[in-house]
Amino acid sequence: MKRFSPTLWLVVLVAVLSSSFLMPRVFANDVPEEMKTISEYSILWGDPSESLESVRAASPERWKVVKIGDVIPEKPKDVTTAWIRLQLPSQIPKDYGLYIQGIYAQHLSVYIDQQLVKETKFDFNYDQQSSLFPISSEDEGHMVLMKSETSMGRLGITSIIKLDHYDVLLRSFVLGDLQNIIIGSALLFIAVIVLIGSIFIKRVQRTDWVLVSTLFISLGIIFITYTPFMYESLTKYGALYSALFDISLVVFLPALTFYFERIFGKGKYKVIYWLRKSQTVYSVFVIICLFINILSNYGFNKFYFFVAVTIMGFIMILQFSLLIGSSILLMFKGNKEAVIFSVGFASLAFMSTLDLILYYMNSQNKQIFLWKWGILGFIVALIVILGRRFAINQERIINYSRELEFYNHQLQQSEKMEIISQLAASIAHEVRNPLQVTRGFLQLVASRSDKKNQEYMMIAIEELDRASVIISDFLTFSKPQGEETKKLNLFEEFRQIEGIIFPLVALHSGRITVDVLEHLIIQGNSSKLKQVLINLIKNSIEAFQDDGVVDIWAYEKNEEVFIHIKDNGEGIEAAQLAQLGVPYYSTKTKGTGLGLMVSFQIIENMKGYIQFKSQKNVGTEVILRFPASR
């Protein structure tokens, strides 16, 4: 029978893919189910020099029967060769084949009778194979002998042995591993996109993007290089695939821990930080051992297997267990990213941990595959977290821009206030003294003048007094606002200013009501608070129309003290409300706006807030809000 060369797999791949969905299933029911599998095989431990004839003539006692699904026998120490014997059915249809999905061997030779039908040899550190070869009716009832050799620690069959039409098995053989190649290629493509995208984002976000790209690249290479089809189809590149798998794995593990640390911190007692550091050191050690093993023509296979498989497996169990525990703790704290990461990573860690536990329970003779399902959940979680973090960062940038605009506005206002303060301080003192002298002389002249001139003199004196009030406002504004503060009882404060308020209301033929609860306490300066309240109430009184009323009430709500001053005066238009407190802006004919400006500054220094509500010809309401003090 003609030997089936592994190099033909690339040729048949395209044909199988193109026909996989069009191939009629004419073979589905033409063979009994019991003829589609071989339920057991026999294994004989030997040595490389033992010939095919001596194996065929070996006594039955040397052969050990193994049921499919049982744990494969443990390879004796220093044994590098095992012969596997299969009994073919007594009836085999035309164009049939035999497919073993999983078998441990570096060098596999398949014989039917004495004819070599297939040979696969790996001159590198890899021992997982899938074997497919054709059989025909000529082989009915014959014996299949497989010589498996290895320099590693395991030999034997790990999967069911299928018998079916060769085209059906070929499709299963190719498509069974093709999904890993497709997933791995997709991960590499995503990694490249993420890596390119990281160039165009801010440096503070770039580390996370590069980490995610590193994780995806590692996973993509792991998926592709874990596929036996790649080794059998392109055997000459097998050493490269094996090295890339090991390197990708030892890069993925510390990168995963670093990504976890970037999102959730170093953990209690910096346990995540030290785990990542130790993993990084160990990964570098494994890579050094890998290159030494390759350069020595795999002369240190046993040692390298112990370092890169046995010890690394325990480290992975420790890492996954630790990160699962940390994820669960973070998840209970309600952090949304922690919940997403925990769910995705828990699926990966749980599947991988279960894989490793089963692997060691079976004496390192079990093929691990559950981790692939965990990877899918983890990838989705990484993508969601990356998108969420990008959206959050964009929102932060917008908020930072708003805050920057706000603080810039505050800075401009502060600069304006400083200029006005300096101007007030420099002018007020120079102007007040001449005004007082002029007022004195006007009073003197008025006392010696006739009634008509006295009337003019009084008008002049009133205008000088008004100018003096404006200067007083300038001086008040220019004074530093660091006065001593204390706890103020609003009930007492309002009682002290009644003597000023009520005569002023009576003068304007109006009414005032005051309803201030006792024990309303705020922190502030008494004289400055009185200045604000008198100024606001005076503004309400001056806005009186017919039957003017000012209602004042105060209360506490949500640890804040509210003061309402409401009148039924002429009101203020909506466009004017926004200008209140701006220097030199006033709704009064002879106003300067300095009174409200000073009031705004005093309220701000008391950590308070002022709000105006007004409607033209209906009235105005002023709401003051201060933190309550106990």
C-alpha positions in Angstrom: 0.0 0.0 0.0 1.3 3.4 -0.9 2.6 5.6 1.9 0.5 8.7 2.5 2.8 11.7 2.7 2.0 14.5 5.3 2.9 17.1 2.7 -0.3 16.3 0.9 -2.4 17.8 3.7 -2.0 21.4 2.4 -3.3 20.2 -1.0 -6.3 18.4 0.3 -7.1 21.2 2.8 -8.6 23.5 0.1 -10.5 20.6 -1.4 -11.9 19.5 1.9 -13.0 23.0 2.8 -14.6 23.7 -0.5 -16.5 20.4 -0.3 -17.3 20.2 3.4 -20.7 21.7 3.1 -21.6 20.2 -0.3 -20.5 16.6 0.3 -23.6 14.3 0.4 -23.9 12.3 3.5 -24.4 9.0 1.6 -22.3 7.1 4.1 -24.4 7.9 7.2 -26.2 4.7 7.7 -24.5 2.1 5.5 -22.3 0.7 8.3 -23.4 -0.6 11.7 -22.4 1.7 14.6 -20.3 -1.1 16.3 -18.1 -1.2 13.2 -17.3 2.6 13.4 -15.1 2.4 16.5 -12.4 0.1 18.0 -13.0 -0.3 21.7 -9.6 -1.5 22.9 -5.9 -1.8 21.9 -2.9 -3.6 23.2 0.4 -2.0 24.2 3.9 -3.5 24.4 6.9 -1.7 25.9 10.0 -2.2 23.8 13.2 -0.6 22.6 14.0 1.2 19.3 16.1 -1.7 18.0 13.3 -4.3 18.2 12.2 -5.4 14.8 8.7 -5.6 13.4 9.0 -9.4 13.1 10.0 -9.9 16.8 7.1 -7.7 17.9 4.6 -9.7 15.8 6.0 -12.9 17.3 6.0 -11.6 20.9 4.2 -13.7 23.5 0.7 -12.6 24.6 2.0 -12.0 28.1 4.0 -9.0 26.9 0.9 -7.3 25.6 -1.3 -5.2 27.9 -4.9 -4.7 26.9 -6.2 -1.1 27.3 -9.8 -0.1 27.1 -10.5 3.1 25.2 -11.4 5.8 27.8 -9.2 4.3 30.5 -6.1 6.1 31.8 -3.2 5.3 29.5 -0.6 3.1 31.1 2.3 4.9 32.7 5.5 4.6 30.7 8.2 2.7 32.5 11.3 4.6 33.4 14.0 4.8 30.7 11.6 3.2 28.1 11.4 5.3 24.9 9.4 2.9 22.6 5.9 1.4 22.7 4.2 -0.9 20.2 0.4 -0.5 19.8 -1.7 -3.2 18.3 -5.2 -2.8 16.8 -7.4 -5.5 15.4 -9.3 -4.4 12.3 -13.0 -5.6 11.8 -13.7 -8.7 9.6 -15.7 -6.5 7.2 -14.4 -3.3 5.8 -16.3 -1.3 3.1 -14.5 0.3 0.2 -12.6 3.6 0.7 -12.5 3.3 4.4 -10.1 4.9 6.9 -8.9 4.8 10.5 -8.6 8.0 12.6 -7.0 8.4 16.0 -7.5 11.9 17.2 -5.0 11.8 20.0 -1.8 9.8 20.4 1.4 10.6 22.3 4.5 10.0 20.2 7.3 12.0 18.6 8.1 9.3 16.0 5.1 7.3 14.8 5.2 4.5 12.2 2.0 2.7 11.2 2.1 -0.8 9.7 -0.6 -3.1 8.3 0.8 -6.5 8.2 4.4 -5.7 7.2 3.7 -2.7 5.0 4.5 0.8 6.2 1.4 3.0 5.5 2.3 6.1 7.4 5.2 7.7 9.2 5.4 11.0 11.2 8.6 12.1 12.9 9.0 15.2 15.1 12.6 16.2 15.6 11.5 18.7 18.2 9.9 18.9 21.6 6.4 18.0 20.8 4.6 14.7 21.2 0.8 15.1 20.4 -0.3 13.7 17.1 -3.5 12.9 15.2 -3.2 9.9 12.9 -5.4 9.3 9.8 -4.7 6.6 7.2 -6.8 4.8 4.6 -7.7 1.1 4.8 -9.6 -1.1 2.4 -11.4 -4.4 2.1 -8.0 -6.1 1.6 -7.2 -5.3 5.2 -10.2 -7.0 6.7 -9.3 -8.8 9.9 -5.7 -7.8 9.7 -3.6 -6.4 12.5 -2.4 -2.8 12.7 0.9 -2.2 14.5 2.1 1.3 15.4 5.6 1.9 16.7 5.6 5.1 18.8 8.9 6.6 20.1 9.5 9.6 22.3 12.2 11.3 24.3 9.5 12.8 26.5 7.5 11.3 29.4 4.4 9.7 27.8 3.2 7.2 25.2 -0.2 5.9 24.3 -3.6 6.6 22.7 -5.8 9.3 24.4 -8.9 9.3 22.2 -11.4 7.0 20.6 -10.4 5.1 17.4 -12.8 5.8 14.6 -13.5 3.8 11.5 -15.5 5.4 8.7 -15.4 6.4 5.1 -12.1 8.1 4.4 -13.6 11.4 3.1 -15.7 11.7 6.2 -12.7 11.2 8.5 -10.6 13.5 6.5 -13.2 16.3 6.9 -13.3 15.6 10.6 -9.5 15.6 10.8 -9.1 18.9 9.0 -12.1 20.8 10.4 -11.5 19.5 13.9 -8.3 21.5 14.2 -9.3 24.3 11.7 -11.5 26.0 14.3 -8.4 26.5 16.5 -6.5 28.0 13.6 -9.4 30.4 12.7 -9.8 31.5 16.3 -6.1 32.0 16.7 -5.9 34.0 13.5 -8.8 36.2 14.6 -7.1 36.9 17.9 -3.9 37.9 16.1 -5.9 40.2 13.8 -7.7 41.8 16.8 -4.3 42.2 18.6 -2.8 44.0 15.6 -5.8 46.4 15.5 -5.6 47.1 19.2 -1.8 47.7 18.9 -2.3 50.1 16.0 -5.1 51.9 17.9 -2.8 52.3 20.9 -0.6 54.6 18.8 -3.3 57.2 18.6 -4.4 57.3 22.3 -2.9 59.1 25.3 0.1 57.6 27.0 -1.8 57.0 30.3 -4.2 54.6 28.4 -1.5 53.1 26.1 -0.2 50.6 28.6 -3.6 48.9 29.0 -4.0 48.7 25.2 -0.5 47.2 24.7 -1.2 44.7 27.5 -4.5 43.6 25.9 -2.7 43.3 22.6 0.0 41.2 24.2 -2.6 38.9 25.7 -4.4 38.5 22.4 -1.1 37.8 20.5 -0.1 35.2 23.1 -3.5 33.5 23.0 -3.6 33.6 19.2 -0.2 31.9 18.9 -1.2 29.4 21.6 -4.4 28.5 19.7 -2.6 28.0 16.4 0.5 26.2 17.7 -1.5 23.9 20.0 -3.1 22.3 16.9 -1.7 18.9 15.9 -2.7 19.6 12.3 0.0 22.3 12.0 2.7 19.9 13.1 1.7 17.1 10.8 1.1 19.4 7.8 4.2 21.5 8.1 6.5 19.3 10.1 9.7 21.1 9.1 8.4 24.2 11.0 7.3 22.1 14.0 10.3 23.2 16.1 9.3 26.8 15.6 5.7 26.1 16.5 6.7 24.3 19.7 9.0 27.1 20.8 6.4 29.7 20.0 3.8 27.9 22.1 6.0 27.7 25.1 7.1 31.4 24.7 3.6 32.6 24.3 2.4 30.7 27.4 5.2 32.1 29.6 4.5 35.6 28.2 0.7 35.3 28.7 0.8 34.4 32.4 2.7 37.4 33.8 1.0 39.7 31.3 -2.4 38.5 32.6 -1.4 39.1 36.2 0.0 42.6 35.2 -3.3 43.5 33.5 -5.2 42.4 36.6 -2.9 44.5 38.7 -3.4 47.5 36.4 -7.2 47.4 36.8 -7.6 46.4 40.4 -4.3 47.3 42.1 -1.5 45.3 43.8 -3.8 43.5 46.2 -3.6 43.0 49.9 0.0 42.8 51.1 1.0 43.4 47.4 0.3 39.8 46.7 -0.6 40.4 43.1 2.4 42.6 42.6 4.8 39.9 44.0 3.1 37.2 42.0 3.6 39.1 38.8 7.3 39.8 39.7 8.0 36.1 40.5 6.2 35.0 37.3 8.2 37.3 35.2 11.5 36.0 36.6 10.3 32.4 36.2 9.2 33.0 32.6 12.6 34.4 31.7 14.2 31.3 33.3 11.9 29.0 31.3 12.8 30.8 28.0 16.5 30.5 28.8 16.0 26.7 29.4 14.1 26.5 26.2 16.9 27.9 24.1 19.5 25.8 25.9 17.5 22.7 25.2 17.1 23.6 21.5 20.8 24.4 21.1 21.7 21.1 22.7 19.5 19.2 20.2 17.0 18.6 23.0 19.5 17.0 25.2 17.7 18.3 28.3 14.2 17.3 27.4 13.4 15.7 30.8 14.6 18.7 32.8 12.9 21.1 30.5 9.7 19.1 30.7 9.9 19.3 34.4 10.5 23.0 34.4 8.1 24.1 31.6 5.3 21.6 32.2 5.2 20.2 35.8 6.3 23.2 37.8 4.6 25.7 35.4 1.4 23.8 35.8 1.5 24.2 39.6 2.3 27.9 39.2 -0.7 28.3 36.9 -3.0 26.6 39.4 -1.7 28.9 42.1 -2.1 32.0 39.9 -5.6 31.1 38.7 -6.7 30.2 42.2 -5.4 33.5 43.6 -6.9 35.6 40.8 -10.2 33.8 41.1 -10.3 34.6 44.8 -9.4 38.2 44.3 -12.0 38.5 41.5 -14.7 37.2 43.8 -13.8 39.7 46.6 -13.7 42.6 44.1 -17.0 41.5 42.6 -18.7 41.7 46.0 -17.5 45.3 46.3 -19.8 46.2 43.4 -17.2 47.5 41.0 -18.7 47.0 37.5 -15.3 46.3 35.8 -14.5 43.9 38.6 -17.8 42.0 37.9 -17.1 41.9 34.1 -13.5 40.8 34.6 -14.4 38.3 37.3 -17.0 36.6 35.2 -14.7 36.4 32.1 -11.6 35.5 34.0 -13.4 33.0 36.3 -14.5 31.1 33.2 -10.9 30.9 32.0 -9.4 30.1 35.4 -12.0 27.6 36.3 -11.7 25.7 33.0 -7.9 25.9 33.1 -7.7 24.8 36.7 -10.0 21.9 36.0 -7.9 20.9 33.0 -4.7 21.0 35.1 -6.2 19.0 38.0 -7.5 16.3 35.6 -4.1 16.4 33.8 -2.2 15.7 37.0 -4.8 13.2 38.3 -4.1 11.2 35.1 -0.4 11.2 35.6 0.1 14.0 33.0 -1.4 11.7 30.3 -4.6 13.6 29.6 -5.1 16.1 26.7 -6.2 19.4 28.0 -9.0 21.1 26.0 -11.4 22.7 28.5 -9.3 25.9 28.6 -10.4 26.8 25.0 -14.0 27.4 26.2 -12.7 29.5 29.1 -10.7 31.6 26.7 -13.7 32.6 24.8 -15.4 34.0 27.9 -12.2 35.7 28.9 -11.7 37.4 25.5 -15.3 38.8 25.6 -14.6 40.2 29.0 -11.3 41.8 27.9 -13.0 43.5 24.9 -15.9 44.7 27.1 -13.5 46.1 29.7 -11.3 47.8 27.1 -14.3 49.4 25.5 -15.7 50.4 28.8 -12.4 51.9 30.0 -12.1 53.8 26.7 -15.6 55.2 27.1 -14.9 56.1 30.8 -11.6 57.8 29.8 -13.4 59.8 27.1 -16.0 60.9 29.7 -13.3 61.9 32.0 -11.6 64.0 29.3 -15.0 65.8 28.8 -15.4 66.3 32.5 -11.8 67.6 32.7 -12.5 70.0 29.9 -15.6 71.3 31.7 -13.7 71.6 35.0 -10.9 73.4 33.2 -13.3 75.8 31.6 -14.9 76.4 35.0 -11.6 77.0 36.8 -10.5 79.2 34.0 -13.7 81.2 34.4 -13.1 81.3 38.2 -9.5 82.5 37.5 -10.7 85.3 35.3 -13.3 86.3 37.9 -10.6 86.3 40.6 -8.3 88.4 38.4 -11.1 90.9 37.9 -11.9 91.0 41.6 -8.2 91.5 42.4 -8.0 94.4 40.0 -11.2 96.0 41.4 -10.0 95.4 44.9 -6.7 97.2 44.2 -8.5 100.0 42.4 -10.9 100.4 45.3 -8.2 100.4 47.9 -6.2 103.0 46.0 -9.0 105.4 45.1 -11.4 105.2 48.1 -9.1 106.7 50.7 -8.0 109.5 48.3 -11.6 110.5 47.5 -13.3 110.1 51.0 -11.4 112.9 52.7 -12.1 115.6 50.1 -15.8 114.6 50.2 -16.0 115.0 53.9 -14.4 118.4 53.7 -16.7 119.5 50.9 -19.7 118.2 52.9 -18.7 120.2 55.9 -18.4 123.4 54.0 -21.7 122.8 52.3 -23.4 122.5 55.6 -21.7 125.7 56.8 -22.8 127.6 53.7 -26.3 126.2 54.0 -26.8 127.5 57.5 -26.1 131.0 56.2 -28.1 130.9 53.0 -31.7 131.5 52.2 -34.3 128.8 52.0 -33.9 128.2 48.3 -30.2 127.9 48.5 -30.5 125.6 51.5 -32.6 123.3 49.4 -29.9 123.1 46.7 -27.3 122.6 49.4 -29.2 119.6 50.9 -29.4 118.0 47.5 -25.6 118.4 47.1 -25.1 117.0 50.6 -27.3 113.9 49.8 -25.3 113.2 46.6 -22.1 113.5 48.6 -23.5 111.0 51.1 -24.4 108.6 48.3 -20.9 108.9 47.0 -19.6 108.1 50.5 -21.8 105.0 50.5 -20.3 103.9 47.2 -16.8 104.4 48.6 -17.7 102.4 51.7 -18.7 99.5 49.4 -15.4 99.8 47.6 -13.6 99.7 51.0 -15.6 96.7 52.1 -14.9 94.9 48.9 -11.1 95.6 49.1 -10.8 94.3 52.6 -9.5 90.7 53.0 -12.2 88.2 53.7 -10.3 86.1 56.3 -12.4 87.4 59.3 -12.8 85.2 62.3 -15.8 82.8 62.0 -18.0 81.2 64.6 -21.2 79.4 65.0 -24.2 81.7 64.4 -27.8 81.2 65.5 -29.9 82.6 62.7 -32.8 83.3 65.1 -30.6 85.6 67.1 -29.0 87.2 64.0 -32.4 88.1 62.6 -33.6 89.5 65.9 -30.6 91.8 66.0 -31.3 93.3 62.6 -35.0 93.9 63.1 -34.2 97.4 64.4 -32.8 98.2 61.0 -35.3 96.3 58.8 -38.7 97.4 60.3 -38.2 101.2 60.2 -37.0 100.9 56.6 -40.1 98.9 55.6 -42.4 101.4 57.4 -40.7 104.2 55.5 -41.7 102.6 52.2 -45.2 101.8 53.5 -44.8 98.0 53.3 -45.0 95.0 55.5 -42.5 92.3 56.5 -43.0 88.8 58.0 -40.1 86.8 59.6 -40.4 83.1 60.4 -37.0 81.8 61.4 -36.9 78.6 63.4 -34.8 78.5 66.5 -31.5 76.5 66.7 -30.6 77.0 63.0 -26.8 77.1 63.3 -24.3 78.0 60.6 -20.6 78.8 60.6 -19.7 82.4 59.6 -18.9 86.0 60.5 -21.8 87.8 62.2 -21.2 91.2 60.9 -20.7 90.0 57.3 -23.9 87.9 57.5 -25.8 90.9 58.7 -24.4 92.9 55.8 -25.6 90.3 53.3 -29.1 90.0 54.8 -29.6 93.7 55.2 -28.4 94.3 51.6 -30.8 91.7 50.2 -33.8 92.8 52.3 -33.1 96.4 51.4 -33.1 95.5 47.7 -36.5 93.9 48.2 -37.9 96.9 50.0 -36.6 99.3 47.3 -38.5 97.2 44.7 -41.9 97.8 46.5 -44.9 98.7 44.4 -48.3 99.2 45.9 -48.9 97.2 49.1 -45.4 95.8 49.3 -44.6 92.7 51.3 -41.4 90.9 52.2 -41.6 87.4 53.5 -38.6 85.9 55.3 -38.4 82.3 56.5 -35.6 79.8 57.3 -35.4 76.1 57.9 -33.0 73.1 57.8 -33.1 70.3 55.2 -30.6 67.6 54.3 -27.9 69.1 56.6 -28.3 72.5 55.0 -29.9 75.7 56.3 -32.1 77.5 53.8 -33.0 81.2 54.0 -35.8 82.6 51.7 -36.3 86.3 51.1 -39.4 86.9 48.9 -41.0 90.1 47.8 -43.9 91.1 45.6 -42.0 94.0 43.9 -41.4 94.8 40.3 -39.3 91.7 39.6 -36.4 91.2 37.3 -36.3 89.9 33.7 -34.7 86.6 33.0 -31.8 88.2 31.0 -30.9 90.4 34.0 -30.8 87.6 36.5 -27.7 86.2 34.9 -25.9 89.5 35.4 -26.5 89.9 39.1 -23.3 90.1 41.0 -21.3 91.3 38.1 -19.3 94.5 39.0 -21.0 97.7 38.0 -24.2 96.0 36.9 -27.4 97.0 38.7 -31.1 97.0 38.0 -31.4 100.3 39.9 -31.1 103.7 38.2 -28.4 104.9 40.6 -27.0 101.5 41.6 -23.4 100.3 41.2 -23.9 96.6 41.7 -21.1 96.6 44.3 -23.5 95.6 47.1 -24.5 92.3 45.4 -20.9 91.7 44.4 -19.8 92.0 48.0 -22.7 89.8 49.1 -21.8 87.1 46.6 -18.2 87.1 47.9 -19.2 86.9 51.5 -21.6 84.0 50.8 -18.9 82.1 48.9 -16.5 82.6 51.8 -19.1 81.0 54.1 -19.3 78.0 51.7 -22.8 79.0 50.9 -24.9 79.3 47.7 -27.3 82.0 46.5 -30.1 81.6 43.9 -32.5 84.1 42.4 -36.0 83.4 41.2 -37.9 86.3 39.7 -40.8 87.2 37.4 -41.5 90.6 36.0 -44.2 92.5 37.9 -44.7 89.5 40.2 -41.8 89.6 42.5 -38.4 88.2 43.4 -37.3 85.4 45.7 -33.7 85.0 47.0 -32.7 81.6 48.4 -29.6 81.3 50.5 -28.1 77.9 51.4 -25.4 77.3 54.0 -24.0 74.1 55.5 -25.6 73.4 58.8 -23.4 73.4 61.9 -24.0 71.4 65.1 
